[in-house]
Every structure is written in structure tokens, then in C-alpha cells.
């Protein structure tokens, strides 16, 4: 074969394969990747069309819906999905309950997307400015979590969500909401796989630094509405070596959010939703001091994240910053005291409180390295 014919054949083959290769490249992105914006204040416009009456009547069966948004090229992408109610507390108390969206894997693949298909949608509880502020603060908590646990966290994307009634019987409504990425996608980013249940959740199964980082973040935002022992509001990711990474979610009962419907976790020793109680397992001084140093290293970034989140009123941002300052003041005091184990200082007055379902052995200070 001459050099000309060889080049021609190569060109023809590349031409024939180009649609296939383009599909392969496009399929490296998920729906969430397409929607995700690095800037926390950047909202994506989405239209969700569904049967409003069925959702409001607390219908337990999934409802047919469509999810539409405009991509970066100005093209409108519409995908079919099933919308179902999720959650417990907010589902029974909110005018617009939180939803789970279940897309068709086949349809996602046809659109050139990875088949991560299950997303949680968090909406405002009521149509007023207070409910909007609460939602924005919870969304900001997820974004703050990413500073301290860059791999093992749920990505979230802010939406300007228009809800359109499938029958046309109700007027359209538009409000802020946010989308939480698929659990399998999050676990893959964290270098593992999602685990729903394990025969045991012994403390030694958890990566010590990851466990302490998760617990320290929950402490920072004043959230006691979680449990490793009961697998409550925590997703478990298992690495190839068998170690577990805890990833927190649902932060609306935290002092950071300050929801009026939230109540303190008295069985954890919490006196108010603003009262910080440390619920992490007993880790070594070395681990906790290293994690503390990591948190202290992110102080400026965290305060800047709050300050630059202009969607929240200035007063709300100042309150959040004061709450964060108190955390760092406490962390500095504990860090400076080397005569008492870091864990003992964190647990403080709640040292004798063992969270329900937990083993007392998991909440003992340790001097192991």
C-alpha cells in the first residue's frame, strides 16, 4: 500500500469512528457534571414538570415527570424522570416536600451521559424568604464540607427551580432548590463504592482520619442529627482495602442552619441546636490534632466562602461567621492544651453520654499512635 493510500485509509477510518469516539468522550460526564458550577452562588435554571396534586397528597408511588435545562451551548435538554417523595420530617411538614429523581439509564446514555441516575432534590419548605434562607444555608453547609473532605463529600448544585404542573391546573412556581449528586457517583469519586449495610459498624473499620474529619465537620456546624452506629444521615463508602469513609448529609437540624422546626438531640447530650457535641469515635491524639490542624488551615477559606455567598442576607452571613469563629476559638484552646487528650476535651461534659445504638468502647479516649 502506498503512503497516500495508507493516509487515506487512516483518514477514512477516523471519519467513520468519529461519532463513536465523540460519544465515548461525552459519556465521561454525568448529568450532575453537566449541571455543576464551581462558584457556589451560580444557580442553574431547571424546569421540573410533574403532577402537583399527586405530590401534595403524599402519594407514595413514583410520579412521571420531565426535567429540562439549557446547556452551555444554549440547547435545551429534556429528560424523563420519576419523582418520588423522600425524607420523613420535612415530607410531613413542608408544603413542597423534598423529592428523589430517578432518571432512565437508557435515556441518559442516549444523551451521551453516564448512567448515574438517582438524585435528591431539596426544595424550600415554604414559599417565603425565611424558608429560602434556610435552604441556602443548608446548601452552603454542603459546599463548606467540600473544603475539609475534598473527595468524600456529596457535591451539590444550586438551582432556580420552576415547578410546572403536568395538568396545568396550578400556576408555575420558581424558587431556589439544590440537587445532590448520585451516591454511586460520589462513592466513585471518593475511590470506593457505596455500602448500604454491613454486619458490623465497629469503629476499627473506619479510616481514622476520615472518621475524625466527618465528626469534626458535624461538630463545626453544630449537627447532632446523625449516627454511625444506626447508619443515620451518613452514607458509607468502602475502599478497596475494606476501610470505611463516612459521608454526612441532611444538615437542616444543625445550628449552622438554625431551622425553627429543629430540636436538639437530647439523647446525645445536646442542650440546644446551637450547642456543639462531639459524636465521633475515640481516635488517637495524633489523628485528632492532625485533623484539627487541617481545619484550622481552612479557616480563611471557610470564612471567605460565607462572606462571598451574596445570596444570603448580610446579617445571616455575619451570624454564620460568628458561629464559625466560636468553633475556631474553641479549637485553638483545645489544641494549646497538651496535658489532656484532645478527644477528652472535645467530648467535655458529654463524655459519659453514649449515643443510642453505640458501644461504650467506641467512645473512650485512646493514647494509641
N, C-alpha and C positions, 0 to 999 in steps of 0.2 A: 504494500500500500504506500502511495506517495505521501510526502509530508502534507501536501494540500488536502488529499483525501482524508488523512488522519485528523487534521484540524477541523475539517468539515464534519466528520463523524462525531467528534467531540462536541462541537457546537450544537449539532442536531440533538445529541443525547441530553445535553444541558437544557436545551429548549423544551424537550419533551418532559424532563424531570422537574422543571422549574415550578409548576403548580404544586407538585407533591412536596418539594423541598420548602416552598413557601408555607404550605400547611404545617409542615413539621416545625418550622420556626415559630409560626403563630401559636401553635399548640403548646409552646413552652410557657404561655401565660394563662392564668386562671381568670375567671370573671372578676375576682377581687383585685388581681393585679391590674386589670384594665381600669378599675374604678379608683384605685388607691392613689392618694395625693400625699406627698411628703409633708407639705405645710398643713399644720393642724387646723387652721382656720378655713382651708379651701373645701367648700361643700360641692357635691356633685348633684345635679338635678336629676331626679328619678320620678317616674310616674308608675304607681302600682295600681292596677285595675283589678278589683275583686268585688264579691257580693258583700256589701257593707252590712246588711241586715243579718246575714249568717254569722259574720264575725262578732257583731254586737250581742247576738243571742247566745254566745258562749258555745257555739257548735263545735263538737269535738272532732268531727271528721274534716280532713283537709279540703280546702275550697280551691277551685280553679282560679288562676289569676295570671296576669301578664305583668312583666317587669320591663320598663323601657327607659333608656338613657341615650344621650348623644355622646358619641366617642370623640376623640381628639381630632378626627378628620371631618367632624360635622355630620357624620352619618348616624341615624337613629337605629339603635339595635333593640329589638323587642324579643324577649324570651318568654316562653310559657313557664309557669311555675305552679306549685301548690302552696297555699298559705294555710298554716295551722296555728292555733293558739299555743302559747308556751308560758312557762313560769307558773307560779302559784299565787303569791301575794298580789302582784300587780295585775294579774289577769282578772282577779275578782274585784279589784278596787279602782281600776283605771277605765276611763271612757274609751280610750284607744289602747287595747291590750298589746303587749309585745307579741311578735309573730316569729314563726320559723318558716323560711322559704326553702322549698325543696325543688330544685330545677331538674330537668331531664338531662341525664348524662349524654344521651344520644344527640340532643339538640345543642348542648354545649360543644360537643365535638364537631358537629356540623358547622358551628360558628367559628371554628378554629381555636377553641378554648380547651384547657384541661378540664377533666370531668369532676372537679371539686364542686359538689352540688348542694350542700346544705349550709345555709347561712342564718344567723339570728339577726332579727331586726328589732331594734329598741326604739320605741316611739315615746312622744311626750304623753304623760299620764292624762293631762287635761289641756285644753286649749287656752292657756294663759301664760303670762310672762314668767311666773314663778315655776311652773312646770317646765318651761323651756330652759330656764337657768339650771334646774336640777339635772335635766338631761345633758346639758353641755358640760356640767361639772363631772358627771359620771364618764362621759366620753373623754374628757381631759385626763381623768384618772387612768384610763387605759393607755393614753399616749404617754403619761408620766411613767407608767410601768415599763414601757419600752426602753427608757433611759437606763434602768437598773438591770433589766434582763433582756438584752437586745435580741436574743434568739428565742428563748422560751417565753413568749407572750402572745396574746391574741392581737393581731392588727385590727384596727377599727377605721372606718371611713365615715365622715360626716356627710349627711345627705340633706338636700332640700326636697322633702318627700311630698309629692302630690298624690293623695288617695282619691281615686276615681271610682265611683260606684258602677259596677257592671251593668245594673239595670237602669241607671240614670235617674233613680228615684231620690238620690241625695246629692247635694251640691258638692263640688270638689273642695277639698281642704288641702292646704300646703303648710307644712311645719318642718322644723328640724327633726331629724332622726339619725340613727347611725347603724351601720352594718358591721357585724362581727364575722371575721373570716371563718371558713370551714375548719373544723377541728383537725381533720386529717392533714390539711394544708399546713396548719400551724405546727403540728407534730413533725411533719417532714422538714420544715424549716429549722426546727429545734434538733434535728438529727436523730429522730426516733419515730415511734408510732404510737397512736392513741390507744390507751388501755382503759376499758370500761370497768372491769372488775378483776381483782386479784384475790387469791385465797387469804392473803395476809398483807397488811399495810404496815409492817414493822418499820420502825424508824431507821433501822440499818439499811433498808432497801433504797432509801433516798440518797441522792447525791448531796453531801453535806452542804456545800456552798449554794447549790440551787435551792435546797430546802430553807436555808437561813435567809437567802435573798428574798424568796417569796414571803416568808413570815415577816421579815423586816419591812417589806413594802406594805403589807397589810397593817403593820403597826404604824407606819408613817401616816397612812390615810385614815387611821382610826377605825378599821373594819374588823369586827369580831364575828361576822356572819359567814363563817367558813369552818371546815373541819377536814383534816386529812383522814382521821380515823373513820369518819362517816362518809367520806368522799362527797362533801357538800361544797358547792360553788368552787370546786377545784377540779381541773382536768389533769389526768396523769399521762405523762409521756414516758415511754420506756425506751431507753437507749439500747443499742446492740449488745452492750456489756451487761444488760439487765438492770442497771441503775434507773431510778425514777426521778423525773423532774415534775414538780408541781407547778401548775399554771393557773392563777386565780382569775375569776371573772365575777360578774354581778356585784358591783360596788355601791349600790344605791343605799345600803344601810350604814354606810361609813360616815364618820364625822366630816370627812372631806366634802361629801355631797350635802349632808345636813338635811335630808328629806324630812318633812314634818310627819310623815307616816312611819318613820323608822323608830324602832325601840331598841334599847340596849340589850346585849346578850348577858343577862344576869347570871346564867349558869356558867359563864366564863369569867365572872368577876367584874364585868363591865358595869359602871355606875351610870353612865350616860353615853350617847352615841359619840360624844367628843372625847371620852375617856379612852386612852390607849392602853390595851392589854396585849402582852406578847404571848402568842399561842404557838410559837414554834417549838420544835423538839430541842432537847438538850444537846447542843453542839459544843465542841471544844472552844477554848478561849481563842486559839489561833484562827479558827474558821470565823467566829463571830467578829473578832477585831478586824480581820481582813475584809469581811463584808461591810462592816461599819465604815472602814476607810473608803471602800468603793462608793458608798452612799454619800459620804462627805465630799468625795471628789465630783459628784454630780450636783452639788448644791446650787451652784450658779446656773447650770443648765435648767434645773427644775424651776427655779425662781423666774428665769427668763421665759420658760415655756408658759408659765402662768401669766406673766406680765404682758406677753405678746398675744395672748388669746383674747383678742379685742371683741369677740362675740359675746363675752361675759361683761356685765356692767363693772365699772371700775371698783365699786365697793365690794362686790363679790370676789374680785381678784385680790383685793387687799386683805380680805378676811382669810382667803386661802393661803396667802403668803405668810400671814401671822401664824396660822396653824402649822405651816411648814417650819417657820423659824423656831417655834417651840420644840418641835421634833429635833432639830439640829442642836439646839441648846442642850437638850437632854442627852443627846448622843455624845456631845463634847464632854459633858460632866462624867458620863459613864466611862468614856474612853480614857479620861485622865486618872481614873481610879483603878490602879493595877493591883490593889490589895484584895479586891473582891472579884470573883469570877464575873465576866461580862454577862453571862446568862442569868446569874442570880440577881444582878442589878436590873436587867430587863424585866424579869418576872416580878420583882419587887413585892408589893403587898399581896399579889395574886399567886405567889409561889405555891401555896397549898391547894389552889384550885386546879383540879384535873378536868379538862373538857370532857363532856359526855362521850362515851364510847372509846376513850383512850386508856392506855395503860400508864399507871403512875411512873413506871420505869422510864418512859419516854420523856418525862419532864423533870429529870434530875440533872443538875449541873455536872459536867464532866471535866476532868483535868487532862483527858487523853489528848495527844497531839494529833 
